[in-house]
């Protein structure tokens, strides 16, 4: 999980990550999101909304970490239920790491 979180932090520092359900949903609908990460402990409403949006717009969705871990690794002062990766290369690297876990 350390490589996964490290790559996510690197993408954040590069400015290729959006956080929060509302902003991520906008990124998905505008086709800027290449990968969406949903926290395992996100609310049912958030999970359904983001899942439906990703399915409708053909964006890969993975479920990993907790809200506090996602918030911490993207440098947010609060928990984050949803994170979108808005660069295809970072998305591929994160997805490759995720699949090896």
C-alpha positions in Angstrom: 0.0 0.0 0.0 3.0 2.3 0.5 3.8 2.5 -3.2 0.1 3.1 -4.0 -0.1 6.0 -1.5 3.3 7.3 -2.6 2.2 7.4 -6.3 -1.0 9.1 -5.3 0.9 11.7 -3.4 3.2 12.3 -6.3 0.2 12.8 -8.6 -1.2 15.3 -6.1 2.1 17.3 -6.0 2.1 17.3 -9.9 -1.4 18.9 -9.8 -3.1 15.9 -11.4 -5.5 15.0 -8.6 -8.9 16.3 -7.6 -10.6 15.5 -4.3 -14.1 15.6 -2.9 -17.3 14.0 -4.3 -18.6 17.2 -6.0 -15.4 18.1 -7.8 -14.6 14.6 -8.8 -18.1 14.1 -10.2 -17.5 17.2 -12.4 -14.2 15.8 -13.5 -15.8 12.5 -14.4 -18.6 14.2 -16.4 -16.1 16.4 -18.2 -14.0 13.3 -19.1 -10.9 14.7 -17.4 -10.8 12.0 -14.7 -8.9 8.9 -15.9 -9.2 7.0 -12.6 -11.4 7.4 -9.6 -10.5 6.1 -6.1 -13.3 5.6 -3.7 -12.7 5.2 0.0 -13.8 1.9 1.5 -15.7 3.7 4.3 -17.4 6.3 2.0 -21.2 6.7 2.6 -23.6 4.5 0.6 -25.0 7.6 -1.2 -21.6 8.8 -2.2 -20.5 5.4 -3.3 -23.6 4.9 -5.5 -23.5 8.3 -7.0 -19.8 8.1 -7.9 -20.1 4.5 -9.1 -23.1 5.3 -11.4 -21.3 8.4 -12.7 -18.1 6.3 -13.5 -20.1 3.6 -15.2 -22.0 6.0 -17.3 -18.9 7.9 -18.4 -16.7 4.8 -18.7 -14.1 5.8 -16.1 -12.2 3.2 -14.1 -13.2 3.1 -10.4 -11.3 1.3 -7.6 -12.0 1.1 -4.0 -9.0 1.5 -1.7 -7.9 2.9 1.6 -10.0 4.8 4.2 -11.3 8.3 4.0 -8.6 9.5 6.5 -5.8 7.8 4.5 -6.9 9.3 1.2 -7.1 12.7 2.8 -3.7 12.3 4.3 -2.0 11.2 1.2 -3.4 13.9 -1.0 -2.4 16.5 1.5 -6.0 17.5 2.6 -6.6 18.7 6.1 -9.8 16.6 6.2 -10.9 13.2 5.2 -11.7 12.5 1.5 -14.2 10.0 0.3 -13.3 10.4 -3.4 -10.1 11.2 -5.4 -9.8 11.5 -9.1 -6.6 11.1 -11.0 -6.7 13.4 -14.0 -3.6 12.2 -15.9 -3.5 9.0 -17.9 0.1 8.1 -17.0 -0.4 8.6 -13.3 -3.7 6.7 -13.5 -2.0 3.8 -15.3 0.8 3.7 -12.7 -1.6 3.8 -9.7 -3.8 1.1 -11.3 -0.8 -1.1 -12.0 0.3 -0.8 -8.3 -3.2 -1.4 -7.1 -3.5 -4.6 -9.2 -0.4 -6.1 -7.6 -1.7 -5.6 -4.1 
